[in-house]
Amino acid sequence: MSIATDIVSLKIMSEVYKKRGLEDLLKMTCEYLEDEVPYIDWVGVYFFERNDELKLMAASNLEDDLTWTSNGELKFPLKNSNNEAKGIMIVRSKEAIAFDVTDVSTLEAIAQSLGELSMAN
């Protein structure tokens, strides 16, 4: 199951290294993951506001409700280079057993890059 995630990860990381703007990169990340990984049905990236409230910054579609029904969900913290939590990336699947260990490590690397980029922008 992880080959599709790995391929999308390479596309996303190439955009990170091209110094894309954060907003564009967040949107691209959500769209790439949903469009190109068959078992990912929704991706959202949230950043913390001043009151520790989450604000949706990008999503693969208009769904922005954290209570969206799914059978599989992974959440990855977005941390800056000082290891401070800046937000969260949520990946959801309608499949009950969709993600494997390699998916998790690949998605963690994407989240880490997005978190570090958020501090630079």
N, C-alpha and C positions, 0 to 999 in steps of 0.2 A: 504493500500500500504506500510505501514511502517514496517511490521513484518520482511520482508526479509532484509531491511536495518538494523534493530536492531540486527538480528542474525549475519550478517556480521560484524557489529560494535563490537560485543562480540569477534569474532575471531581476528579482528584486534587489539583490546585492549589487548587481551591475548598475542599477539606477542610483543606489546609495552612493557608490563611488563616482558617479557622474556629477555628484553634487546637486541633484534635483532639489527643488524646494520642498519643504516638509509637507505642505498641504497636498501637493501633487503626488508625492511619494506615498503618503498614507492612503490616498484614494486608489492609486495603482496597486498597492499591496492588497487591499481588500478585494479589488476586482480580479487580480491575477489569481489569488487563492481560491475564490469561489468559482471563477470561470474554468480554471485549468486543473483543479484537483477534484475529481468526480465525487468524492464523499464529503466535501466541504460545502455546506448549504448557506452559510452566512458568516461574515467576518465583520467585526466592528472594532474601531480604535477609539478609546475614550481617554481624555486627559482630566486630571484633577483640577478643580477650580479652587478658589481661595478657601471655601468652607468644606473642603474635601468632598465636594459633590462631583460626580462624574459628568463630563460634557462630551457628547458624541462628536468626534472630529471627522470621522470618515466611516463609511459602511459600504458593504457590497451591494446593498439595496436599501430601500427606505425604512426597513424595519429597524427601529431604534429602542425597542422595549427589552430591558434586561431579563424579563420573565418569559421571553419567547420560548415556546415549547420545542425541545429538541431531545434526542436520545443520547447524544454525546456532546459534551462541551468542555473546552479547554480554555483556561485563562492564563495569560502570561503578563507579568508585570513589565512595564516600560520604565527602566531606570536610567538615569543619566550617568555620566562617567564618575560622579561622586557617590554612586550607588543609592541615590535618592529616588524614591518612587515618583514618577511623573504621570503615570497613567496605566492603562491596561489594554491588552489586545485579547479579544474574545473570538474563538473559532467554534462554530457549531455544526453538527451533523445530524441528519435525521436517522442515520444508521446507529444502531445500538453499540456496535463494536467497530468503530471506524478508524481509530488512530492507533498507531503502534509506537514503540519506543523511539524509532528514528524520526517519526513525525514530530514527536515532542521536542527532541533536541534541535531539529531544524527550525521549528516554529519559535523556540526559545532564542535561537541565534537571530532570527528576524526581529523579534521583539527587542532584543538587546540593541541591535543596530538602530531601530526606530527611537528607542529611548535616548541613546547617545546623540542622535541627530537632533532630537527635540531641544537639547540644551544649546546646540550650535545655532539654532534658528531663532 
